Amino acid sequence: MVRTPDTQYAHYKNEADALGLDLSDYYVYVMALHHDLPMPHYIQDRIDPAQYKLGA
């Protein structure tokens, strides 16, 4: 479980929606990018690789 500050929730939710991800998958997406780890297959299957950057 990830606790999201109320003041930041809408921002993260909008970013997740733009990528077609639910919020929990968006958190995994961001962590993989931040730590230079491979993108999980269940996220690769849902978004375009050109979107593999923050703020895409």
N, C-alpha and C positions, 0 to 999 in steps of 0.2 A: 504494500500500500504506500502511496506517495501522498504526502500532505501538500496541497497547493494553497498558497496564500490567497485569500478572497480577492485581493486587489490585482492578482496576476492571472487568475483563472480564465477570464475572458480572452486574454492574449494567447495563452497556451491552447485553449479550445479552438480559437480561430486558426492558429497555425496547424493544428491537427486536422481540422476540417479541410483546410486548403490542400493538404496532402492526401486526404481521403483515409485518414487513420483515426482510430479511437484514441482517446487521451492516453491510455496506458501504453499503447504502441508508440505514440509520439514521444513519450518519455524515453522509451528504449531506443528509438531512432536518434534522439538528441544525444543520449549517452554514448551510443556507438560512434557517432561522428566526433564527439568531444574527445573520446579516448582512442580514436583511430583504430577501432575494432571493426571486424567484418559486419556488414548489415545482415541481420537475421533474415532467413529465407522468407518468413511470413510477412516481412515488411517489403522485401524486394519484390514479392509477387503483387504487391498492392500499389507501389508508386513507381514512377518513371525515374531511372537512374540519374537523369539530368537534374532531378530535384534533390539529390543527395548533398545538400548544403543548407545551412541554417538561413532562414529568411528567403528561401527560394519562392 
